[in-house]
Amino acid sequence: MTTRRFMDENFLEWEAYVSGGKPGGPAGARIYFVCLSAPLEEPRFAPHPSRSPAVAQRELMRISEAELRELFEKAQPVA
Protein backbone atom coordinates (compact mmCIF):
# COMPACT_ATOMS: atom_id res chain seq x y z
CA MET A 1 0.00 0.00 0.00
CA THR A 2 1.37 3.39 -1.00
CA THR A 3 0.61 6.34 1.27
CA ARG A 4 1.10 10.09 1.30
CA ARG A 5 1.92 12.19 4.32
CA PHE A 6 1.00 15.84 4.76
CA MET A 7 0.38 18.44 7.47
CA ASP A 8 -2.94 20.13 8.11
CA GLU A 9 -3.43 23.78 9.07
CA ASN A 10 -2.82 22.87 12.73
CA PHE A 11 0.54 21.28 11.87
CA LEU A 12 -0.74 17.78 12.59
CA GLU A 13 0.80 15.10 10.39
CA TRP A 14 -1.66 12.90 8.49
CA GLU A 15 -1.27 9.85 6.31
CA ALA A 16 -3.57 9.28 3.33
CA TYR A 17 -4.17 5.92 1.68
CA VAL A 18 -6.70 4.25 -0.62
CA SER A 19 -8.97 1.36 0.21
CA GLY A 20 -11.58 -0.16 -2.07
CA GLY A 21 -14.95 -1.67 -1.38
CA LYS A 22 -15.83 -5.29 -1.90
CA PRO A 23 -15.16 -6.46 -5.47
CA GLY A 24 -18.37 -6.04 -7.42
CA GLY A 25 -20.01 -4.24 -4.49
CA PRO A 26 -21.74 -0.85 -4.55
CA ALA A 27 -19.04 0.95 -2.53
CA GLY A 28 -16.27 2.49 -4.56
CA ALA A 29 -12.75 3.39 -3.57
CA ARG A 30 -12.19 5.68 -0.60
CA ILE A 31 -9.26 7.78 0.52
CA TYR A 32 -8.66 7.42 4.25
CA PHE A 33 -6.84 9.90 6.48
CA VAL A 34 -5.19 8.83 9.74
CA CYS A 35 -3.46 11.27 12.06
CA LEU A 36 0.11 10.21 12.88
CA SER A 37 1.01 12.97 15.32
CA ALA A 38 -2.20 12.81 17.41
CA PRO A 39 -3.54 9.24 17.40
CA LEU A 40 -6.74 10.26 19.20
CA GLU A 41 -7.81 12.40 16.23
CA GLU A 42 -10.70 10.66 14.53
CA PRO A 43 -9.80 9.02 11.20
CA ARG A 44 -11.61 10.41 8.17
CA PHE A 45 -12.46 9.28 4.67
CA ALA A 46 -13.43 10.82 1.37
CA PRO A 47 -15.19 8.80 -1.32
CA HIS A 48 -13.44 8.68 -4.67
CA PRO A 49 -15.58 8.87 -7.84
CA SER A 50 -13.87 5.78 -9.23
CA ARG A 51 -14.88 2.29 -8.15
CA SER A 52 -11.33 1.20 -8.88
CA PRO A 53 -8.80 1.39 -6.04
CA ALA A 54 -5.99 1.41 -8.65
CA VAL A 55 -7.39 4.56 -10.29
CA ALA A 56 -7.88 6.22 -6.90
CA GLN A 57 -4.31 5.28 -5.89
CA ARG A 58 -2.84 6.82 -9.03
CA GLU A 59 -4.81 10.01 -8.46
CA LEU A 60 -3.77 10.18 -4.79
CA MET A 61 -0.13 10.03 -5.83
CA ARG A 62 -0.46 12.65 -8.60
CA ILE A 63 -2.62 15.39 -6.99
CA SER A 64 -0.91 18.43 -5.53
CA GLU A 65 -0.53 18.95 -1.80
CA ALA A 66 -3.13 21.76 -1.98
CA GLU A 67 -5.62 19.40 -3.67
CA LEU A 68 -4.89 16.75 -1.04
CA ARG A 69 -5.63 19.24 1.74
CA GLU A 70 -8.89 20.25 0.01
CA LEU A 71 -9.92 16.60 -0.15
CA PHE A 72 -9.00 16.22 3.52
CA GLU A 73 -11.17 19.22 4.46
CA LYS A 74 -14.18 17.58 2.78
CA ALA A 75 -13.56 14.18 4.43
CA GLN A 76 -16.10 12.68 6.80
CA PRO A 77 -15.37 10.99 10.12
CA VAL A 78 -15.16 7.21 10.01
CA ALA A 79 -18.18 6.04 12.01
PyMOL CGO cylinders between C-alpha atoms (Angstrom):
from pymol import cmd
from pymol.cgo import CYLINDER

trace = [
    CYLINDER, 0.00, 0.00, 0.00, 1.37, 3.39, -1.00, 0.3, 1, 1, 1, 1, 1, 1,
    CYLINDER, 1.37, 3.39, -1.00, 0.61, 6.34, 1.27, 0.3, 1, 1, 1, 1, 1, 1,
    CYLINDER, 0.61, 6.34, 1.27, 1.10, 10.09, 1.30, 0.3, 1, 1, 1, 1, 1, 1,
    CYLINDER, 1.10, 10.09, 1.30, 1.92, 12.19, 4.32, 0.3, 1, 1, 1, 1, 1, 1,
    CYLINDER, 1.92, 12.19, 4.32, 1.00, 15.84, 4.76, 0.3, 1, 1, 1, 1, 1, 1,
    CYLINDER, 1.00, 15.84, 4.76, 0.38, 18.44, 7.47, 0.3, 1, 1, 1, 1, 1, 1,
    CYLINDER, 0.38, 18.44, 7.47, -2.94, 20.13, 8.11, 0.3, 1, 1, 1, 1, 1, 1,
    CYLINDER, -2.94, 20.13, 8.11, -3.43, 23.78, 9.07, 0.3, 1, 1, 1, 1, 1, 1,
    CYLINDER, -3.43, 23.78, 9.07, -2.82, 22.87, 12.73, 0.3, 1, 1, 1, 1, 1, 1,
    CYLINDER, -2.82, 22.87, 12.73, 0.54, 21.28, 11.87, 0.3, 1, 1, 1, 1, 1, 1,
    CYLINDER, 0.54, 21.28, 11.87, -0.74, 17.78, 12.59, 0.3, 1, 1, 1, 1, 1, 1,
    CYLINDER, -0.74, 17.78, 12.59, 0.80, 15.10, 10.39, 0.3, 1, 1, 1, 1, 1, 1,
    CYLINDER, 0.80, 15.10, 10.39, -1.66, 12.90, 8.49, 0.3, 1, 1, 1, 1, 1, 1,
    CYLINDER, -1.66, 12.90, 8.49, -1.27, 9.85, 6.31, 0.3, 1, 1, 1, 1, 1, 1,
    CYLINDER, -1.27, 9.85, 6.31, -3.57, 9.28, 3.33, 0.3, 1, 1, 1, 1, 1, 1,
    CYLINDER, -3.57, 9.28, 3.33, -4.17, 5.92, 1.68, 0.3, 1, 1, 1, 1, 1, 1,
    CYLINDER, -4.17, 5.92, 1.68, -6.70, 4.25, -0.62, 0.3, 1, 1, 1, 1, 1, 1,
    CYLINDER, -6.70, 4.25, -0.62, -8.97, 1.36, 0.21, 0.3, 1, 1, 1, 1, 1, 1,
    CYLINDER, -8.97, 1.36, 0.21, -11.58, -0.16, -2.07, 0.3, 1, 1, 1, 1, 1, 1,
    CYLINDER, -11.58, -0.16, -2.07, -14.95, -1.67, -1.38, 0.3, 1, 1, 1, 1, 1, 1,
    CYLINDER, -14.95, -1.67, -1.38, -15.83, -5.29, -1.90, 0.3, 1, 1, 1, 1, 1, 1,
    CYLINDER, -15.83, -5.29, -1.90, -15.16, -6.46, -5.47, 0.3, 1, 1, 1, 1, 1, 1,
    CYLINDER, -15.16, -6.46, -5.47, -18.37, -6.04, -7.42, 0.3, 1, 1, 1, 1, 1, 1,
    CYLINDER, -18.37, -6.04, -7.42, -20.01, -4.24, -4.49, 0.3, 1, 1, 1, 1, 1, 1,
    CYLINDER, -20.01, -4.24, -4.49, -21.74, -0.85, -4.55, 0.3, 1, 1, 1, 1, 1, 1,
    CYLINDER, -21.74, -0.85, -4.55, -19.04, 0.95, -2.53, 0.3, 1, 1, 1, 1, 1, 1,
    CYLINDER, -19.04, 0.95, -2.53, -16.27, 2.49, -4.56, 0.3, 1, 1, 1, 1, 1, 1,
    CYLINDER, -16.27, 2.49, -4.56, -12.75, 3.39, -3.57, 0.3, 1, 1, 1, 1, 1, 1,
    CYLINDER, -12.75, 3.39, -3.57, -12.19, 5.68, -0.60, 0.3, 1, 1, 1, 1, 1, 1,
    CYLINDER, -12.19, 5.68, -0.60, -9.26, 7.78, 0.52, 0.3, 1, 1, 1, 1, 1, 1,
    CYLINDER, -9.26, 7.78, 0.52, -8.66, 7.42, 4.25, 0.3, 1, 1, 1, 1, 1, 1,
    CYLINDER, -8.66, 7.42, 4.25, -6.84, 9.90, 6.48, 0.3, 1, 1, 1, 1, 1, 1,
    CYLINDER, -6.84, 9.90, 6.48, -5.19, 8.83, 9.74, 0.3, 1, 1, 1, 1, 1, 1,
    CYLINDER, -5.19, 8.83, 9.74, -3.46, 11.27, 12.06, 0.3, 1, 1, 1, 1, 1, 1,
    CYLINDER, -3.46, 11.27, 12.06, 0.11, 10.21, 12.88, 0.3, 1, 1, 1, 1, 1, 1,
    CYLINDER, 0.11, 10.21, 12.88, 1.01, 12.97, 15.32, 0.3, 1, 1, 1, 1, 1, 1,
    CYLINDER, 1.01, 12.97, 15.32, -2.20, 12.81, 17.41, 0.3, 1, 1, 1, 1, 1, 1,
    CYLINDER, -2.20, 12.81, 17.41, -3.54, 9.24, 17.40, 0.3, 1, 1, 1, 1, 1, 1,
    CYLINDER, -3.54, 9.24, 17.40, -6.74, 10.26, 19.20, 0.3, 1, 1, 1, 1, 1, 1,
    CYLINDER, -6.74, 10.26, 19.20, -7.81, 12.40, 16.23, 0.3, 1, 1, 1, 1, 1, 1,
    CYLINDER, -7.81, 12.40, 16.23, -10.70, 10.66, 14.53, 0.3, 1, 1, 1, 1, 1, 1,
    CYLINDER, -10.70, 10.66, 14.53, -9.80, 9.02, 11.20, 0.3, 1, 1, 1, 1, 1, 1,
    CYLINDER, -9.80, 9.02, 11.20, -11.61, 10.41, 8.17, 0.3, 1, 1, 1, 1, 1, 1,
    CYLINDER, -11.61, 10.41, 8.17, -12.46, 9.28, 4.67, 0.3, 1, 1, 1, 1, 1, 1,
    CYLINDER, -12.46, 9.28, 4.67, -13.43, 10.82, 1.37, 0.3, 1, 1, 1, 1, 1, 1,
    CYLINDER, -13.43, 10.82, 1.37, -15.19, 8.80, -1.32, 0.3, 1, 1, 1, 1, 1, 1,
    CYLINDER, -15.19, 8.80, -1.32, -13.44, 8.68, -4.67, 0.3, 1, 1, 1, 1, 1, 1,
    CYLINDER, -13.44, 8.68, -4.67, -15.58, 8.87, -7.84, 0.3, 1, 1, 1, 1, 1, 1,
    CYLINDER, -15.58, 8.87, -7.84, -13.87, 5.78, -9.23, 0.3, 1, 1, 1, 1, 1, 1,
    CYLINDER, -13.87, 5.78, -9.23, -14.88, 2.29, -8.15, 0.3, 1, 1, 1, 1, 1, 1,
    CYLINDER, -14.88, 2.29, -8.15, -11.33, 1.20, -8.88, 0.3, 1, 1, 1, 1, 1, 1,
    CYLINDER, -11.33, 1.20, -8.88, -8.80, 1.39, -6.04, 0.3, 1, 1, 1, 1, 1, 1,
    CYLINDER, -8.80, 1.39, -6.04, -5.99, 1.41, -8.65, 0.3, 1, 1, 1, 1, 1, 1,
    CYLINDER, -5.99, 1.41, -8.65, -7.39, 4.56, -10.29, 0.3, 1, 1, 1, 1, 1, 1,
    CYLINDER, -7.39, 4.56, -10.29, -7.88, 6.22, -6.90, 0.3, 1, 1, 1, 1, 1, 1,
    CYLINDER, -7.88, 6.22, -6.90, -4.31, 5.28, -5.89, 0.3, 1, 1, 1, 1, 1, 1,
    CYLINDER, -4.31, 5.28, -5.89, -2.84, 6.82, -9.03, 0.3, 1, 1, 1, 1, 1, 1,
    CYLINDER, -2.84, 6.82, -9.03, -4.81, 10.01, -8.46, 0.3, 1, 1, 1, 1, 1, 1,
    CYLINDER, -4.81, 10.01, -8.46, -3.77, 10.18, -4.79, 0.3, 1, 1, 1, 1, 1, 1,
    CYLINDER, -3.77, 10.18, -4.79, -0.13, 10.03, -5.83, 0.3, 1, 1, 1, 1, 1, 1,
    CYLINDER, -0.13, 10.03, -5.83, -0.46, 12.65, -8.60, 0.3, 1, 1, 1, 1, 1, 1,
    CYLINDER, -0.46, 12.65, -8.60, -2.62, 15.39, -6.99, 0.3, 1, 1, 1, 1, 1, 1,
    CYLINDER, -2.62, 15.39, -6.99, -0.91, 18.43, -5.53, 0.3, 1, 1, 1, 1, 1, 1,
    CYLINDER, -0.91, 18.43, -5.53, -0.53, 18.95, -1.80, 0.3, 1, 1, 1, 1, 1, 1,
    CYLINDER, -0.53, 18.95, -1.80, -3.13, 21.76, -1.98, 0.3, 1, 1, 1, 1, 1, 1,
    CYLINDER, -3.13, 21.76, -1.98, -5.62, 19.40, -3.67, 0.3, 1, 1, 1, 1, 1, 1,
    CYLINDER, -5.62, 19.40, -3.67, -4.89, 16.75, -1.04, 0.3, 1, 1, 1, 1, 1, 1,
    CYLINDER, -4.89, 16.75, -1.04, -5.63, 19.24, 1.74, 0.3, 1, 1, 1, 1, 1, 1,
    CYLINDER, -5.63, 19.24, 1.74, -8.89, 20.25, 0.01, 0.3, 1, 1, 1, 1, 1, 1,
    CYLINDER, -8.89, 20.25, 0.01, -9.92, 16.60, -0.15, 0.3, 1, 1, 1, 1, 1, 1,
    CYLINDER, -9.92, 16.60, -0.15, -9.00, 16.22, 3.52, 0.3, 1, 1, 1, 1, 1, 1,
    CYLINDER, -9.00, 16.22, 3.52, -11.17, 19.22, 4.46, 0.3, 1, 1, 1, 1, 1, 1,
    CYLINDER, -11.17, 19.22, 4.46, -14.18, 17.58, 2.78, 0.3, 1, 1, 1, 1, 1, 1,
    CYLINDER, -14.18, 17.58, 2.78, -13.56, 14.18, 4.43, 0.3, 1, 1, 1, 1, 1, 1,
    CYLINDER, -13.56, 14.18, 4.43, -16.10, 12.68, 6.80, 0.3, 1, 1, 1, 1, 1, 1,
    CYLINDER, -16.10, 12.68, 6.80, -15.37, 10.99, 10.12, 0.3, 1, 1, 1, 1, 1, 1,
    CYLINDER, -15.37, 10.99, 10.12, -15.16, 7.21, 10.01, 0.3, 1, 1, 1, 1, 1, 1,
    CYLINDER, -15.16, 7.21, 10.01, -18.18, 6.04, 12.01, 0.3, 1, 1, 1, 1, 1, 1,
]
cmd.load_cgo(trace, "trace")
